């Protein structure tokens, strides 16, 4: 055994240090992107152990990548290919989980899984409402600032984060784990560690604001004639149902048709596939005896159709599980259609139709074999603008085609529509090039100043925010 | 006319530069604290003019204090007594006000008044829901991160800020004025300028998320037996009425009695003055035909009284204007009782009764002539713990008594109850000493690093966040 492994084993205990290549593999491979090689995987189980580990690495000049559940989509939680980085896995840092129903908060270790937290919260009639497809750790959710399908109502992680515990690159523990909703005492320290991929410190603990579990939900699928009609309906629903309006997920006809081609158990509830379909969800903590959400939703849609009759083609009610299943099978179904180039774009939501049309127009001229199969969180301005094509139809190899199309689509989003090349997923190696291209110089300079302050040796992480 | 005034007049136009002492006075005096002397008052009316002004001051080494509507409560918007600082007033920077009902956003200049914005929004059935007693400018609200009485439902300014335009100390304009709800591209730049008193840059523009105006409100005053009963009711209401629960303002018996002693037009709706009174407000964008808030509130209180009968002494419904008037006259009424030492404290809300009791116990031993007249935003953990005494009863002069009591009350809040010495108002000269005492060294160090980065000459502001 080499000296590093001996030292770390002495520091963290034998079960905490993985050096065998077969044991390391899952920590070296990202969920969607990223594949590297680790010098060692360390799995401390307390904040004090994380601190000791960081101080040790700092002393030795050992580079560290922090890893939660490794469910991120931009490759920001796996080591590079050099084989010299240590993976700091927080999977055993999951002892603290203190729920306070009066504060409506949960104090958790950074390595606690979202599912574990929600399981414990459910016993108190509570949940952490940042709703995702994956099952990440809370520390990773903070470092990524995850959003999800119900951001419209509950906000992102940043919005629900009250207190933080971080370990800095030199091992210093900074404990601001307080359950304060109001604390205007200058710089809001926790913001520096939210959405910054663990580059300025390791999130080892957090106090989260949580919410009561809804007592009822109502869901509708609404067939719409186009992007303008999608926005008209959004505006009507927000104006009339604001506080119970929890999701507005939109699927284009191209994407919806793919779902029904590839998912045998799912059926089109409409007679045809409409240009756009909106999944509308309402939820409330009020009982049905006070507020009948299902009737409310039918009435609101009826009133909207009277005012904007031409835009709404059809509507179906009820069946939340079935309607959400359609939404959740879009990505998988598109992969059955051919090559897919996925995007995670946001623009101001009023600009979604014009942005989508601009992409279609450009593709029609330049790469007419690519189909735009867009879907996403229109309530938040988010669009997973997936492009689908058959390899055989492309005169260019994918390795040439993909970067060319990415660049143009991102240019349209960022430069022409004041949008974002990464709405939800973060930067990471996958988006590094676009961060470098589009980030204002002043923002990069602040990122560099913070890096120089927190980690002058540059030991933490593999993303560059400067 | 001296060279400075000549230069600034050439840069900004004659109406923009005030040098006469009588004209300067209102810019030199804080709302509650702070009185200084300005070298000059400059009032640019565009971002380009702010930039030119800052570049000029940077070149000359002239110190600048940024001032909005000057309604802050910690003296952070007035110059020091040296007479060498320029006041940068944004009162004429109020041209842009672009409301987009589909985005549900407003793009505004930093100098736009909250009342002006809400007036324009009302025409679209919208409002900016950060609800305050004063009428500040939007830029000042961002630099202070104001909270107010409906934070429980709508959050603070930070929560509703989507995009920002700032002018840095050297005159550089950084425009991130985008209406994005999702934008996970690393460091969230706008957080550096939110709640930091204009120390890192001048907020010249913002994109705010706004909300539909409620269609109905229901209000109750509930008489409660003590702090535990206040928290029990809070928990019941949040669990059952989450999304329509917009305010929970609590007034102690000492404070309420003062209101009825000093406000002739206001009457105690109860037979006696209860130990605590909670003002409960519900609001909804749903029409009464779908949701009857008044009945809902009565039912919810009835159900709570069945479960926790001993804690609820009485309840009165309706009369929103009258009930809010009682709440809004607390501060003024206490000033009629004698000397007042006001606080702006937050603790985790479950700790409010124990914290309040700890203050009472200490005062009972050390300064028994001081009465605790607490009231505040219990839903957010906020308490304006006002102490009232008759000067004649104190063996110590106020100049000795006040700092001694402040220090102990803040120690109890911050050190014993993980609370904040400034829940809403910010740091400023008024709280500088307590910032220096209680801020963790790592947070100060980050504040210093950002100052060194943004403003190495230290020209902006008079608060120190390091």
Contacts between the chains, C-beta under 8 A, distances in Angstrom:
chain1	res1	chain2	res2	distance
A	100	B	348	7.6
A	100	B	350	5.8
A	101	B	235	6.3
A	102	B	231	5.4
A	102	B	234	7.4
A	102	B	235	5.5
A	102	B	349	6.7
A	102	B	350	4.1
A	103	B	348	5.1
A	103	B	349	5.7
A	103	B	350	4.8
A	103	B	381	7.9
A	104	B	235	8.0
A	104	B	238	6.3
A	105	B	348	7.3
A	125	B	239	6.1
A	144	B	184	6.8
A	145	B	184	5.4
A	145	B	188	7.7
A	147	B	182	5.2
A	147	B	184	7.3
A	151	B	181	6.7
A	151	B	182	6.7
A	155	B	155	7.8
A	155	B	159	7.0
A	156	B	182	7.3
A	158	B	188	7.3
A	159	B	155	7.0
A	159	B	159	5.8
A	168	B	442	6.9
A	172	B	442	6.3
A	174	B	440	6.0
A	174	B	442	4.4
A	174	B	443	7.3
A	175	B	440	7.7
A	176	B	440	6.7
A	176	B	443	7.4
A	177	B	418	7.9
A	178	B	348	6.6
A	178	B	418	4.4
A	178	B	419	7.4
A	178	B	420	7.9
A	179	B	348	3.8
A	179	B	349	7.8
A	179	B	350	7.9
A	179	B	381	7.5
A	179	B	418	7.4
A	180	B	346	5.2
A	180	B	347	7.5
A	180	B	348	6.5
A	180	B	381	6.2
A	180	B	418	7.6
A	180	B	419	6.8
A	180	B	420	5.6
A	180	B	423	7.8
A	181	B	151	6.7
A	181	B	346	7.0
A	181	B	349	7.6
A	181	B	380	4.3
A	181	B	381	5.5
A	181	B	382	7.8
A	182	B	147	5.1
A	182	B	151	6.7
A	182	B	156	7.3
A	182	B	346	4.5
A	182	B	377	7.3
A	182	B	380	5.0
A	182	B	381	6.5
A	182	B	382	5.1
A	182	B	420	6.9
A	182	B	423	3.9
A	182	B	424	5.7
A	183	B	346	6.0
A	183	B	420	4.1
A	183	B	422	7.5
A	183	B	423	6.5
A	184	B	144	6.8
A	184	B	145	5.4
A	184	B	147	7.3
A	184	B	195	5.5
A	184	B	420	7.6
A	184	B	422	5.4
A	184	B	423	6.6
A	184	B	424	5.6
A	184	B	425	6.5
A	184	B	426	4.9
A	184	B	427	7.8
A	185	B	420	6.0
A	185	B	421	7.0
A	185	B	422	5.2
A	185	B	426	7.7
A	185	B	427	6.0
A	185	B	431	7.6
A	185	B	435	6.2
A	185	B	438	7.7
A	185	B	439	6.8
A	186	B	195	6.7
A	186	B	196	6.1
A	186	B	197	7.5
A	186	B	426	7.6
A	186	B	427	5.1
A	186	B	435	6.3
A	186	B	439	7.1
A	186	B	443	7.8
A	186	B	447	6.5
A	186	B	463	7.5
A	186	B	465	4.1
A	187	B	192	7.7
A	187	B	195	7.5
A	187	B	196	5.8
A	187	B	443	6.4
A	187	B	446	6.4
A	187	B	447	4.9
A	187	B	450	7.1
A	187	B	465	5.4
A	188	B	145	7.7
A	188	B	158	7.3
A	188	B	191	6.1
A	188	B	194	7.0
A	188	B	195	5.8
A	189	B	440	7.8
A	189	B	442	7.8
A	189	B	443	4.7
A	189	B	446	6.7
A	191	B	188	6.1
A	191	B	191	3.8
A	191	B	192	7.9
A	192	B	187	7.7
A	192	B	191	7.8
A	192	B	446	6.6
A	194	B	188	7.0
A	195	B	184	5.5
A	195	B	186	6.8
A	195	B	187	7.6
A	195	B	188	5.9
A	196	B	186	6.1
A	196	B	187	5.8
A	197	B	186	7.4
A	211	B	242	6.7
A	212	B	238	6.4
A	212	B	239	5.1
A	212	B	240	8.0
A	212	B	242	4.7
A	231	B	102	5.4
A	234	B	102	7.4
A	235	B	101	6.4
A	235	B	102	5.5
A	238	B	104	6.4
A	238	B	212	6.5
A	239	B	125	6.2
A	239	B	212	5.2
A	239	B	285	7.0
A	240	B	285	6.4
A	240	B	286	7.2
A	241	B	285	6.8
A	241	B	286	6.7
A	242	B	211	6.7
A	242	B	212	4.7
A	242	B	285	4.1
A	243	B	243	4.1
A	243	B	244	6.1
A	243	B	284	6.3
A	243	B	285	6.3
A	243	B	286	7.8
A	244	B	243	6.1
A	244	B	286	7.5
A	284	B	243	6.3
A	285	B	239	7.0
A	285	B	240	6.4
A	285	B	241	6.8
A	285	B	242	4.1
A	285	B	243	6.4
A	286	B	240	7.2
A	286	B	241	6.7
A	286	B	243	7.9
A	286	B	244	7.6
A	286	B	291	7.6
A	286	B	296	7.2
A	290	B	291	6.8
A	290	B	292	7.9
A	290	B	295	8.0
A	290	B	296	5.3
A	290	B	299	7.3
A	291	B	286	7.6
A	291	B	290	6.8
A	291	B	291	5.0
A	292	B	290	7.9
A	296	B	286	7.2
A	296	B	290	5.3
A	299	B	290	7.4
A	346	B	180	5.2
A	346	B	181	7.1
A	346	B	182	4.5
A	346	B	183	6.0
A	347	B	180	7.5
A	348	B	100	7.5
A	348	B	103	5.1
A	348	B	105	7.3
A	348	B	178	6.7
A	348	B	179	3.8
A	348	B	180	6.6
A	349	B	102	6.7
A	349	B	103	5.7
A	349	B	179	7.8
A	349	B	181	7.6
A	350	B	100	5.8
A	350	B	102	4.1
A	350	B	103	4.8
A	350	B	179	7.8
A	377	B	182	7.4
A	380	B	181	4.4
A	380	B	182	5.0
A	381	B	103	7.9
A	381	B	179	7.5
A	381	B	180	6.2
A	381	B	181	5.5
A	381	B	182	6.5
A	382	B	181	7.8
A	382	B	182	5.1
A	418	B	177	7.9
A	418	B	178	4.3
A	418	B	179	7.4
A	418	B	180	7.6
A	419	B	178	7.5
A	419	B	180	6.9
A	420	B	178	7.9
A	420	B	180	5.5
A	420	B	182	6.9
A	420	B	183	4.1
A	420	B	184	7.6
A	420	B	185	6.0
A	421	B	185	6.9
A	422	B	183	7.6
A	422	B	184	5.4
A	422	B	185	5.2
A	423	B	180	7.7
A	423	B	182	3.9
A	423	B	183	6.5
A	423	B	184	6.6
A	424	B	182	5.7
A	424	B	184	5.6
A	425	B	184	6.5
A	426	B	184	4.9
A	426	B	185	7.7
A	426	B	186	7.6
A	427	B	184	7.8
A	427	B	185	6.0
A	427	B	186	5.1
A	431	B	185	7.6
A	435	B	185	6.2
A	435	B	186	6.3
A	438	B	185	7.7
A	439	B	185	6.8
A	439	B	186	7.1
A	440	B	174	6.0
A	440	B	175	7.7
A	440	B	176	6.7
A	440	B	189	7.8
A	442	B	168	6.9
A	442	B	172	6.3
A	442	B	174	4.4
A	442	B	189	7.8
A	443	B	174	7.3
A	443	B	176	7.4
A	443	B	186	7.8
A	443	B	187	6.4
A	443	B	189	4.8
A	445	B	453	7.2
A	446	B	187	6.4
A	446	B	189	6.7
A	446	B	192	6.6
A	446	B	450	7.4
A	446	B	453	6.5
A	446	B	454	7.7
A	447	B	186	6.4
A	447	B	187	4.9
A	449	B	449	6.2
A	449	B	450	6.9
A	449	B	452	7.7
A	449	B	453	3.8
A	450	B	187	7.1
A	450	B	446	7.4
A	450	B	449	6.9
A	450	B	450	7.6
A	452	B	449	7.7
A	453	B	445	7.2
A	453	B	446	6.5
A	453	B	449	3.8
A	454	B	446	7.7
A	463	B	186	7.5
A	465	B	186	4.1
A	465	B	187	5.4
